[in-house]
Amino acid sequence: MYICPVCNGLIDYIKYCKRCGERMNILDRLENYYDDYSPYLSYELTDMDDGDMYYICSHLGVCPNCGDKEIIGIRNVIE
């Protein structure tokens, strides 16, 4: 089974803003921001949305300085 190391707290992923260079805040899975009910759907259902069900977990990165947003793909690891 594949798991996301960021979702499961195995790593502290660091990404810097391309616009201003500030360290970005890595938020929850991108799929959780689709609508009000997305966080309550099963991972199996929402992971199929991006076509990379087992290998990449998409997270939302937001810069606290300039507000720039970026989709960050985190490679899943075998549990």
Backbone as a chain_set.jsonl record, in Angstrom:
{"seq": "MYICPVCNGLIDYIKYCKRCGERMNILDRLENYYDDYSPYLSYELTDMDDGDMYYICSHLGVCPNCGDKEIIGIRNVIE", "coords": {"N": [[0.844, -1.18, 0.0], [0.482, 2.232, -0.755], [1.454, 5.293, 0.77], [1.148, 8.758, 1.686], [3.916, 10.613, 2.665], [3.774, 13.162, 3.786], [1.077, 13.608, 4.525], [0.929, 11.668, 6.479], [2.703, 12.485, 8.39], [5.409, 11.768, 8.277], [7.517, 13.131, 7.131], [8.843, 16.489, 7.041], [8.039, 18.517, 4.722], [9.666, 20.9, 2.75], [9.204, 23.805, 0.907], [9.913, 26.505, -1.199], [8.67, 29.735, -2.053], [8.174, 30.635, -5.4], [7.864, 33.196, -6.261], [8.571, 35.106, -4.196], [10.41, 33.888, -2.514], [9.956, 33.138, 0.111], [9.375, 30.698, 2.716], [6.984, 28.267, 2.035], [3.702, 27.441, 3.275], [2.699, 24.204, 3.645], [-0.247, 22.845, 2.938], [-3.213, 20.867, 3.48], [-4.291, 17.9, 1.623], [-4.865, 18.501, -1.816], [-7.31, 17.696, -2.914], [-9.069, 17.978, -0.814], [-9.973, 20.552, -0.891], [-11.828, 20.931, -2.864], [-14.684, 21.082, -2.536], [-17.251, 21.628, 0.015], [-17.764, 19.066, 1.017], [-15.691, 17.431, 0.306], [-13.471, 16.75, 2.113], [-14.591, 14.664, 3.507], [-14.883, 12.502, 1.891], [-13.804, 9.256, 0.752], [-10.32, 8.333, 0.549], [-9.666, 6.644, -1.559], [-11.547, 7.257, -3.493], [-11.177, 10.059, -4.022], [-8.48, 10.113, -4.726], [-8.364, 9.091, -7.273], [-8.948, 11.144, -8.921], [-6.855, 12.794, -9.993], [-5.52, 11.075, -11.628], [-3.24, 9.797, -10.827], [-3.241, 7.693, -8.877], [-1.791, 6.046, -6.971], [0.822, 6.991, -6.699], [1.395, 9.76, -6.467], [0.643, 12.383, -4.246], [-1.248, 15.168, -4.158], [-0.713, 18.344, -2.837], [-1.67, 21.506, -1.405], [0.166, 24.416, -1.563], [0.83, 27.425, 0.106], [1.984, 30.715, 0.131], [2.935, 32.568, 2.917], [3.774, 35.17, 2.822], [3.405, 36.524, 0.235], [1.093, 35.383, -0.692], [0.949, 33.697, -2.854], [-0.018, 30.712, -4.571], [0.507, 27.206, -4.951], [0.424, 24.03, -6.506], [1.604, 21.126, -5.121], [3.25, 18.216, -5.763], [3.617, 15.313, -3.995], [5.609, 12.516, -3.705], [4.362, 9.348, -3.114], [5.076, 6.742, -0.724], [5.95, 3.287, -0.143], [4.162, 1.556, 2.273]], "CA": [[0.0, 0.0, 0.0], [1.225, 3.486, -0.833], [0.972, 6.356, 1.646], [1.815, 10.048, 1.527], [4.724, 10.9, 3.85], [3.364, 14.437, 4.383], [-0.214, 13.367, 5.195], [1.136, 10.778, 7.617], [3.648, 13.093, 9.322], [6.714, 11.109, 8.235], [8.524, 14.124, 6.746], [8.476, 17.901, 7.034], [8.391, 18.933, 3.37], [9.958, 22.331, 2.664], [9.115, 24.358, -0.446], [10.037, 27.96, -1.168], [7.854, 30.452, -3.024], [8.881, 31.022, -6.626], [7.721, 34.637, -6.457], [9.28, 35.953, -3.228], [11.44, 33.13, -1.819], [9.539, 32.786, 1.474], [8.999, 29.295, 2.901], [5.545, 28.092, 1.868], [2.96, 26.562, 4.172], [2.154, 23.071, 2.921], [-1.547, 22.561, 3.536], [-3.79, 19.536, 3.32], [-4.416, 17.363, 0.269], [-5.569, 19.388, -2.736], [-8.678, 17.207, -3.096], [-9.908, 18.421, 0.301], [-10.408, 21.929, -1.124], [-12.753, 20.983, -4.002], [-15.956, 21.622, -2.044], [-17.456, 21.446, 1.456], [-17.846, 17.66, 1.403], [-14.495, 16.705, -0.139], [-12.674, 16.122, 3.178], [-15.289, 13.512, 4.075], [-14.883, 11.409, 0.923], [-12.71, 8.304, 0.958], [-9.102, 8.594, -0.212], [-9.701, 5.863, -2.788], [-12.374, 7.978, -4.454], [-10.584, 11.338, -4.418], [-7.159, 9.905, -5.326], [-8.513, 8.769, -8.69], [-9.243, 12.373, -9.655], [-5.713, 13.337, -10.731], [-4.963, 10.053, -12.504], [-2.02, 9.238, -10.246], [-3.845, 7.199, -7.643], [-0.909, 5.454, -5.977], [2.198, 7.463, -6.675], [1.532, 11.184, -6.156], [-0.394, 13.02, -3.431], [-1.179, 16.601, -4.44], [-0.967, 19.218, -1.691], [-1.733, 22.926, -1.71], [1.16, 25.236, -0.888], [0.462, 28.843, 0.126], [3.032, 31.571, 0.669], [2.397, 33.482, 3.925], [4.241, 36.524, 2.533], [2.775, 37.152, -0.933], [-0.183, 34.739, -0.972], [1.026, 32.848, -4.041], [-0.423, 29.327, -4.33], [1.131, 26.246, -5.851], [0.111, 22.624, -6.283], [2.856, 20.424, -4.869], [3.093, 16.768, -5.846], [4.467, 14.566, -3.071], [5.676, 11.11, -4.102], [3.973, 8.398, -2.08], [6.038, 5.685, -0.41], [5.325, 2.02, 0.225], [3.996, 1.432, 3.722]], "C": [[0.891, 1.245, 0.0], [0.601, 4.52, 0.095], [1.765, 7.636, 1.376], [2.616, 10.348, 2.797], [4.365, 12.226, 4.526], [2.052, 14.258, 5.153], [-0.037, 12.567, 6.479], [2.204, 11.267, 8.584], [5.024, 12.448, 9.352], [7.842, 12.067, 7.875], [7.954, 15.529, 6.91], [8.945, 18.45, 5.693], [8.573, 20.448, 3.334], [9.957, 22.752, 1.203], [9.164, 25.871, -0.315], [9.257, 28.586, -2.314], [8.697, 30.879, -4.22], [8.854, 32.532, -6.837], [8.597, 35.452, -5.507], [10.358, 35.217, -2.423], [11.12, 32.744, -0.387], [9.184, 31.296, 1.547], [7.477, 29.168, 2.868], [4.972, 27.213, 2.974], [2.365, 25.448, 3.32], [0.869, 22.662, 3.632], [-1.982, 21.133, 3.229], [-3.823, 19.105, 1.851], [-5.255, 18.311, -0.583], [-7.034, 18.989, -2.877], [-9.606, 17.661, -1.979], [-10.45, 19.835, 0.112], [-11.382, 22.056, -2.293], [-14.102, 21.579, -3.611], [-16.113, 21.274, -0.562], [-17.412, 19.989, 1.902], [-16.605, 16.856, 1.035], [-13.687, 16.071, 0.989], [-13.306, 14.854, 3.75], [-15.359, 12.326, 3.119], [-13.686, 10.498, 1.168], [-11.519, 8.66, 0.074], [-9.119, 7.855, -1.541], [-10.487, 6.581, -3.875], [-11.691, 9.258, -4.935], [-9.207, 11.176, -5.051], [-7.241, 9.597, -6.81], [-8.681, 10.018, -9.543], [-8.08, 12.871, -10.497], [-5.035, 12.309, -11.627], [-3.701, 9.397, -11.983], [-2.345, 8.651, -8.879], [-2.841, 6.753, -6.592], [0.407, 6.186, -5.779], [2.386, 8.911, -6.253], [0.348, 11.646, -5.31], [-0.233, 14.529, -3.628], [-1.574, 17.4, -3.205], [-1.004, 20.663, -2.169], [-0.68, 23.652, -0.887], [0.769, 26.7, -0.999], [1.586, 29.633, 0.779], [2.423, 32.542, 1.686], [2.767, 34.939, 3.658], [3.452, 37.178, 1.401], [1.444, 36.513, -1.321], [-0.194, 33.861, -2.212], [0.667, 31.412, -3.667], [0.215, 28.428, -5.366], [0.664, 24.839, -5.484], [1.428, 21.875, -6.199], [2.582, 18.925, -4.87], [4.103, 16.069, -4.953], [4.437, 13.095, -3.485], [5.338, 10.219, -2.91], [5.038, 7.329, -1.906], [5.274, 4.413, -0.041], [5.32, 1.903, 1.739], [4.711, 0.211, 4.25]], "O": [[1.919, 1.29, 0.675], [-0.622, 4.616, 0.199], [2.9, 7.594, 0.9], [2.054, 10.339, 3.892], [4.625, 12.397, 5.717], [1.932, 14.702, 6.295], [-0.768, 12.768, 7.45], [2.577, 10.542, 9.506], [5.738, 12.565, 10.348], [8.991, 11.851, 8.261], [6.738, 15.725, 6.916], [10.113, 18.808, 5.54], [7.727, 21.19, 3.833], [10.62, 22.138, 0.367], [8.533, 26.448, 0.571], [9.193, 28.031, -3.411], [9.794, 31.415, -4.064], [9.722, 33.083, -7.514], [9.286, 36.377, -5.937], [11.141, 35.857, -1.722], [11.929, 32.087, 0.269], [8.746, 30.707, 0.558], [6.771, 29.876, 3.586], [5.661, 26.36, 3.533], [1.615, 25.714, 2.381], [0.892, 22.197, 4.771], [-1.189, 20.31, 2.771], [-3.431, 19.858, 0.96], [-6.25, 18.86, -0.108], [-7.906, 19.854, -2.953], [-10.819, 17.723, -2.18], [-11.306, 20.271, 0.883], [-11.731, 23.171, -2.679], [-14.603, 22.48, -4.284], [-15.211, 20.694, 0.042], [-17.058, 19.705, 3.047], [-16.492, 15.696, 1.429], [-13.246, 14.932, 0.835], [-12.627, 14.061, 4.403], [-15.842, 11.258, 3.494], [-12.676, 10.925, 1.727], [-11.683, 9.217, -1.011], [-8.639, 8.38, -2.546], [-10.126, 6.517, -5.05], [-11.636, 9.51, -6.139], [-8.801, 12.025, -5.844], [-6.273, 9.823, -7.537], [-8.566, 9.95, -10.767], [-8.295, 13.331, -11.618], [-4.072, 12.638, -12.319], [-3.147, 8.518, -12.644], [-1.792, 9.064, -7.86], [-3.026, 7.057, -5.414], [1.051, 5.997, -4.747], [3.444, 9.259, -5.727], [-0.803, 11.34, -5.617], [0.81, 15.093, -3.297], [-2.624, 17.167, -2.606], [-0.439, 20.999, -3.209], [-0.637, 23.52, 0.336], [0.414, 27.167, -2.081], [2.078, 29.267, 1.846], [1.486, 33.268, 1.351], [2.141, 35.846, 4.207], [2.892, 38.259, 1.578], [0.737, 37.036, -2.182], [-1.243, 33.334, -2.584], [1.004, 30.946, -2.579], [0.436, 28.829, -6.509], [0.528, 24.502, -4.308], [2.268, 21.974, -7.094], [1.782, 18.429, -4.077], [5.311, 16.219, -5.138], [3.365, 12.5, -3.6], [5.945, 10.322, -1.844], [5.807, 7.046, -2.825], [4.1, 4.465, 0.326], [6.336, 2.12, 2.401], [4.678, -0.051, 5.453]]}, "num_chains": 1, "name": "protein.A"}
